[in-house]
């Protein structure tokens, strides 16, 4: 080395510094690369992406090559800096300390910090470029890397530690959720909401979207024919639950069009109505929403009746209810529709029906009422009170105060919800 001209040694020093920086930037960019984007590019014929994926499939060889190359280059660079310093200033402790400090600064700044920050900021492009050169190093250094990996495996086995090969695992639900939330720049807000709702579908149950007991429109065969025909003629629904006396005595599902056809033919009678009824599909309270959606796909009837463990009807659910949970509510002229819009007034208050689903309130009002218990605001207040409800009673729940305005038996009919206002707290 001492026989080489000074300028040649400086060129070698710069080359070693660049090579060390290359190993550092390659390691950082390859570890930070978006594998799903690489897979997409590779499927479209991008050679760089294919090389990156090939390297990532053999992580032990890749890291072994990078670490071996980096350490050898860094050792050579440190030795060269020391030799140049001794030649220029002599061999003493001060010169050696200065040479060591200089080499350390060069490596930290130009071979570690700058390359790694750059690789972390633009990993995909750098990884695809670096993969071509790294493939050469992997091939050249494979005997040495193999020997080192064998020694490492032997030492790990001696220490009774398991050496696991890196696997390309899929994203978890929470990771997918984070990816969707971070995609605001290229996925519209409405589409992001649909994707997030789709991710939630596995966790939701029919209780979350059902039309509750008190909101179900049904035909009571105890009523007069005139009342029944009037209800059928003015119904906004295509199917109605038919009961004998009360809602907990259902006997079938009526297609409204077929009933209207009987009315037009002057053939309407309770006996004829019973003859055209379709059987009821019962599902238990707490059934998974995704399971019920698949069930709807496999049968013609598109209404399910939800019952509790005692066989009492708690609500009904239709495919439209599930679809609206995914894509948002549809506009309708039905005055009994559950698709209500909830907005705070100027004083930060809103009056809602007791049977309003808690999920709807949370979504539209931006509040955080608990979802792990009752499904309606009425049920939540009854659970909180653990007593018969009374009018003009206020209860603080999470970040709101709910004031009971009207009561019918154990059912809370109307509730005023206030943001961060406490009138009378019940503990």
C-alpha positions in Angstrom: 0.0 0.0 0.0 2.9 2.4 0.8 4.2 1.9 -2.8 1.0 3.4 -4.2 0.9 7.1 -4.9 -0.9 9.3 -2.4 -3.7 10.2 -4.7 -4.3 6.4 -5.5 -4.7 5.7 -1.8 -7.2 8.6 -1.5 -9.2 7.1 -4.4 -9.2 3.7 -2.7 -10.3 5.4 0.5 -13.2 7.1 -1.3 -14.1 3.8 -3.0 -14.2 2.0 0.3 -16.4 4.7 1.8 -18.8 4.5 -1.1 -18.9 0.7 -0.9 -19.6 0.9 2.9 -22.4 3.4 2.2 -23.8 1.1 -0.4 -24.1 -1.8 2.0 -25.7 0.4 4.6 -28.3 2.0 2.2 -29.0 -1.5 0.8 -29.7 -3.0 4.1 -32.0 -0.2 5.3 -33.9 0.1 2.0 -34.5 -3.7 1.7 -35.7 -4.0 5.2 -38.1 -1.0 4.8 -39.4 -1.9 1.4 -43.1 -2.3 0.8 -43.3 -6.0 -0.1 -46.9 -5.8 -1.4 -45.9 -3.0 -3.8 -42.9 -5.1 -4.9 -45.1 -8.0 -5.5 -47.5 -5.9 -7.6 -44.6 -4.5 -9.6 -43.1 -8.0 -10.1 -46.4 -9.3 -11.4 -46.3 -6.5 -14.0 -42.8 -7.6 -15.1 -40.5 -5.2 -13.2 -37.1 -6.9 -13.0 -35.9 -4.8 -10.1 -38.9 -5.8 -8.0 -38.4 -9.5 -8.9 -34.8 -9.2 -7.7 -35.8 -7.6 -4.4 -38.3 -10.3 -3.7 -35.7 -13.0 -4.5 -33.3 -11.4 -2.0 -36.0 -11.1 0.7 -36.8 -14.8 0.3 -33.3 -15.6 1.5 -32.9 -13.1 4.3 -30.2 -15.0 6.1 -27.9 -15.0 3.0 -28.8 -11.4 2.3 -28.0 -10.1 5.8 -24.9 -12.3 6.0 -23.6 -10.9 2.7 -24.3 -7.3 3.7 -22.8 -7.6 7.2 -19.7 -9.5 5.9 -19.1 -7.0 3.1 -19.7 -4.0 5.4 -17.4 -5.2 8.2 -14.6 -6.1 5.8 -14.8 -2.8 4.0 -15.0 -0.8 7.3 -11.9 -2.7 8.6 -10.0 -2.0 5.4 -11.0 1.7 5.4 -9.9 2.1 9.1 -6.6 0.4 8.3 -6.0 2.7 5.3 -6.8 5.9 7.2 -4.4 4.7 10.0 -1.7 4.0 7.4 -2.1 7.4 5.7 -2.0 9.2 9.1 1.2 7.3 10.2 2.8 8.1 6.8 1.9 11.8 7.1 2.4 12.5 10.8 4.5 9.6 12.2 3.7 6.6 14.4 2.6 7.7 17.9 -0.4 7.5 20.2 -1.8 10.9 19.2 -1.6 10.0 15.5 -3.3 6.7 16.1 -6.1 8.3 18.1 -6.6 11.0 15.4 -6.7 8.3 12.7 -9.3 6.2 14.7 -11.4 9.3 15.3 -11.3 10.3 11.7 -12.2 6.9 10.4 -15.1 6.7 12.9 -16.4 10.1 11.8 -16.2 9.2 8.2 -18.0 5.9 8.7 -20.7 7.3 11.0 -21.5 10.3 8.8 -20.9 9.1 5.2 -21.3 5.3 5.5 -24.0 5.0 8.1 -26.1 8.0 9.0 -26.6 9.6 5.5 -27.1 6.3 3.6 -29.5 4.9 6.2 -31.7 8.0 6.4 -31.8 8.1 2.6 -32.7 4.4 2.4 -35.4 4.7 4.9 -37.0 7.7 3.1 -37.0 6.2 -0.4 -36.7 2.4 0.2 -38.5 1.0 -2.9 -36.6 2.8 -5.7 -33.2 2.3 -3.9 -33.9 -1.3 -3.1 -34.7 -2.1 -6.8 -31.5 -0.4 -8.0 -29.3 -1.9 -5.3 -30.7 -5.5 -5.8 -28.7 -5.9 -9.1 -25.4 -5.2 -7.4 -26.3 -7.1 -4.3 -27.1 -10.2 -6.3 -23.4 -10.2 -7.5 -22.1 -9.9 -3.9 -24.4 -12.7 -2.7 -23.0 -14.9 -5.4 -19.4 -14.0 -4.8 -19.5 -14.2 -1.0 -21.8 -17.3 -0.8 -19.0 -19.7 0.4 -18.0 -17.3 3.2 -21.6 -16.5 4.1 -22.5 -20.2 4.2 -19.6 -21.0 6.5 -20.6 -18.1 8.8 -24.3 -19.2 8.8 -23.2 -22.7 9.7 -21.2 -21.5 12.7 -24.1 -19.3 13.8 -26.5 -22.3 13.5 -24.1 -24.4 15.5 -23.8 -21.8 18.3 -27.6 -21.3 18.3 -28.1 -25.0 18.7 -25.5 -25.2 21.4 -27.4 -22.4 23.3 -30.7 -24.3 22.6 -32.1 -21.3 20.6 -34.2 -21.9 17.5 -33.2 -20.1 14.4 -36.3 -19.4 12.4 -36.3 -18.5 8.7 -38.1 -15.3 7.9 -41.5 -15.8 6.3 -43.6 -13.4 4.3 -46.6 -13.2 6.6 -49.9 -11.5 5.5 -51.2 -8.3 7.1 -53.3 -8.5 10.2 -56.7 -6.8 10.4 -55.2 -3.9 12.4 -52.3 -3.5 9.9 -54.8 -3.4 7.0 -56.8 -0.8 8.9 -53.7 1.3 9.4 -52.9 1.0 5.7 -56.4 2.2 4.7 -56.3 5.1 7.2 -52.9 6.2 5.7 -54.2 6.0 2.1 -56.0 9.4 2.3 -53.9 10.7 -0.6 -55.3 8.3 -3.2 -58.4 6.6 -1.9 -61.5 8.8 -1.5 -63.1 9.2 1.9 -66.3 7.2 1.1 -64.2 4.3 -0.3 -62.0 4.3 2.8 -65.1 4.1 5.0 -66.4 1.1 2.9 -63.0 -0.7 3.3 -62.9 0.0 7.1 -66.5 -1.3 7.4 -65.6 -4.4 5.5 -62.7 -5.1 7.9 -65.2 -4.8 10.8 -67.7 -7.2 9.3 -66.1 -10.3 10.8 -66.5 -8.8 14.3 -70.1 -7.4 14.0 -73.2 -9.4 14.9 -76.8 -9.1 13.7 -77.5 -7.2 16.9 -75.5 -4.3 15.6 -77.7 -3.7 12.5 -81.0 -5.3 13.2 -84.3 -3.4 13.3 -85.2 -3.7 17.0 -88.4 -5.2 18.4 -90.1 -1.9 18.9 -89.5 -0.8 15.3 -90.8 -3.9 13.5 -93.9 -3.4 11.3 -96.0 -6.6 11.3 -99.5 -7.8 10.5 -101.7 -8.9 13.4 -104.3 -11.4 12.2 -106.5 -10.5 15.1 -107.2 -7.2 13.4 -110.2 -6.7 11.0 -109.8 -7.3 7.3 -110.3 -3.6 6.6 -107.4 -2.7 8.9 -105.2 -5.4 7.4 -105.9 -4.3 3.8 -105.2 -0.7 4.7 -101.9 -1.6 6.3 -100.8 -3.7 3.3 -101.8 -1.0 0.8 -99.8 1.7 2.6 -96.8 -0.4 3.7 -93.4 0.7 2.5 -92.0 -2.8 2.8 -91.9 -5.6 0.3 -92.3 -8.2 3.0 -94.1 -8.2 6.3 -94.0 -10.4 9.4 -97.4 -11.9 10.1 -98.3 -12.7 13.7 -101.2 -14.1 15.7 -102.1 -11.6 18.5 -98.6 -10.2 19.2 -95.1 -10.0 17.8 -93.9 -13.0 19.8 -96.4 -15.2 18.0 -95.1 -15.1 14.4 -96.6 -17.5 11.8 -94.8 -16.5 8.5 -93.5 -13.9 6.1 -95.9 -12.2 3.7 -94.9 -10.9 0.3 -96.8 -7.6 0.0 -97.2 -7.9 -3.8 -99.0 -11.2 -3.5 -101.3 -9.8 -0.8 -102.1 -6.8 -3.0 -102.9 -9.2 -5.8 -105.4 -10.9 -3.6 -107.0 -7.5 -2.7 -107.3 -6.5 -6.4 -109.0 -9.8 -7.2 -111.4 -9.4 -4.2 -110.0 -12.7 -2.8 -108.5 -11.2 0.4 -109.1 -13.2 3.5 -107.1 -14.3 6.5 -107.2 -17.9 5.3 -105.8 -16.9 1.9 -103.1 -14.8 3.5 -102.0 -17.8 5.7 -101.8 -20.0 2.5 -99.3 -17.7 0.8 -97.1 -17.1 3.8 -93.4 -18.1 3.5 -91.7 -19.9 6.4 -89.7 -17.7 8.9 -85.9 -18.1 9.1 -84.9 -17.7 12.8 -81.4 -16.8 13.9 -80.0 -16.4 17.4 -79.1 -13.1 19.0 -75.4 -12.6 18.6 -75.1 -14.4 15.2 -72.1 -13.1 13.1 -73.1 -10.6 10.5 -70.8 -12.1 7.8 -72.3 -15.6 8.4 -75.8 -14.2 8.0 -74.8 -12.4 4.8 -73.6 -15.7 3.3 -76.8 -17.3 4.5 -78.8 -14.7 2.5 -76.9 -15.6 -0.6 -77.8 -19.2 -0.3 -81.6 -18.8 0.2 -84.4 -17.0 -1.5 -86.0 -15.4 1.5 -84.3 -12.1 2.4 -85.5 -11.5 5.9 -84.4 -13.1 9.2 -86.0 -13.0 12.6 -83.7 -12.6 15.5 -84.6 -14.4 18.8 -83.0 -14.6 22.2 -82.4 -17.7 24.3 -86.1 -17.7 25.4 -87.4 -17.6 21.8 -88.6 -14.0 22.1 -88.2 -11.8 19.1 -85.6 -9.2 19.5 -85.5 -7.8 15.9 -85.2 -8.5 12.2 -82.4 -8.2 9.7 -82.4 -8.0 5.9 -79.6 -7.9 3.3 -80.1 -4.2 2.9 -79.3 -3.7 6.6 -76.0 -5.5 6.1 -75.2 -3.7 2.9 -75.9 -0.3 4.5 -73.5 -1.2 7.2 -70.8 -1.5 4.5 -71.6 1.3 2.0 -73.7 3.7 4.1 -77.5 4.2 4.3 -79.8 4.5 1.3 -82.2 7.3 0.9 -85.8 6.2 1.4 -89.3 7.7 1.6 -90.3 5.3 4.4 -91.2 7.4 7.4 -90.6 4.4 9.7 -87.1 3.9 8.3 -84.2 3.5 10.8 -82.0 5.6 8.5 -82.0 8.7 10.5 -79.5 11.5 10.5 -78.3 12.7 13.8 -76.9 16.2 14.2 -76.1 18.3 17.3 -78.1 21.5 17.6 -76.4 24.9 18.3 -76.4 24.2 22.0 -74.7 20.8 21.7 -77.9 18.8 22.3 -80.0 16.3 20.4 -83.3 14.4 21.2 -83.4 10.8 20.1 -85.7 7.8 20.3 -84.9 5.3 23.0 -84.6 2.5 20.5 -81.9 4.3 18.5 -78.9 2.0 18.0 -75.8 3.1 19.9 -73.6 2.4 16.8 -75.5 5.0 14.8 -75.2 7.6 17.5 -71.4 7.0 17.8 -70.9 7.1 14.1 -72.9 10.3 13.4 -72.4 12.3 16.5 -68.7 11.4 17.1 -69.2 10.1 20.6 -67.9 7.0 22.3 -70.8 5.2 24.1 -69.9 1.6 25.0 -70.7 -1.1 22.4 -70.0 -4.2 24.4 -73.4 -4.3 26.1 -76.9 -3.2 25.1 -77.4 -2.2 21.4 -79.8 0.7 22.0 -79.6 3.9 24.0 -82.7 2.7 26.0 -80.9 -0.5 26.9 -77.7 1.3 27.9 -79.6 3.7 30.2 -81.5 0.8 31.8 -78.3 -1.1 32.4 -76.7 2.0 33.9 -79.6 2.9 36.1 -80.3 -0.7 37.2 -83.8 0.6 38.3 -87.0 1.7 36.7 -86.4 4.8 34.6 -87.9 8.1 35.6 -88.4 11.3 33.6 -86.2 14.3 34.1 -83.3 12.0 35.3 -79.8 12.6 33.9 -77.1 10.1 33.6 -73.4 10.8 32.6 -72.0 8.1 30.3 -68.6 8.5 28.9 -68.4 12.0 27.3 -72.1 12.8 27.2 -75.0 13.3 29.5 -78.3 11.6 28.7 -81.5 13.1 30.1 -84.7 11.0 30.1 -87.6 13.0 28.7 -90.4 10.4 28.5 -91.0 6.9 29.7 -93.6 4.1 28.9 -93.3 1.4 31.5 -89.7 0.1 31.4 -89.2 1.6 27.9 -87.5 5.0 27.7 -89.2 6.7 24.8 -87.3 10.0 24.3 -83.8 11.0 25.5 -81.9 14.3 25.3 -78.2 13.8 24.8 -75.9 16.6 25.7 -72.2 17.0 25.1 -70.1 17.5 28.2 -73.1 18.9 30.2 -74.0 17.4 33.6 -77.4 18.3 35.2 -78.0 15.5 37.7 -75.7 12.6 38.0 -76.9 9.2 39.0 -74.3 6.8 40.5 
